């Protein structure tokens, strides 16, 4: 499994567990909806800093 697939799965698992959609996760993690969607699909541009910000949020709010 590559890093993109791991990130996508982590986002989806978090959303299912906490019953949140892309918009809710974006608002709570202080990232844009477009960034969250791009991370889930592997399309678009996002930085490693943004990935770390999302992982930090999901870990803290698990």
N, C-alpha and C positions, 0 to 999 in steps of 0.2 A: 504494500500500500504506500503510495507516495504522499508527500506532505500536503498537497492540495486536497487529496481525497480524505486524509485524516482531519484537516481543518473543516472541510465540508461536513463530514460525519459528526464532528464535535459540535458544530453549530446546530445541526438538525437534531441531534440527541438532546442538547440543551433545550431547544425550543419545544420538543415533545414533552420532556420531563417537566418543564415549567409553564407549559401552555402559553407560549408567547410567539408572536409572528415577527417577521423581519422589522416592521416598524417599531414594535415594542422593544425589541432587542437593540435596535439602533438608538432609540431615545435613551434607554438605560445605560448603554455603553459609551455614549457620546460620540458615536460614529454615524455616518449618513446611511440611510436605507440602501442607497446605491452601493456603498462599500460592503455592507452585510450581504447583499444579494451577489455581488461580484465574488466575494469570498466563498459563498455557497456553490456557485456555478463554475468558478475558476476563470471567469471572463472579466475583463476590465482591469483596472490598475488599482493596486493597494500596496502599501509598504509593509515591511517586516515590523515596523513600529506599530502600525495599525493592527496587525495580526496579534502582536504581543498585548496590546491594549484590550483586544477582545478576549483573548485567553485569560488575562488577568481578571477581567470582569466576570467571566464565566466561572473561574476558579473561586473567586471571592464570594460569589452568589450561588454556589452550587446547591 
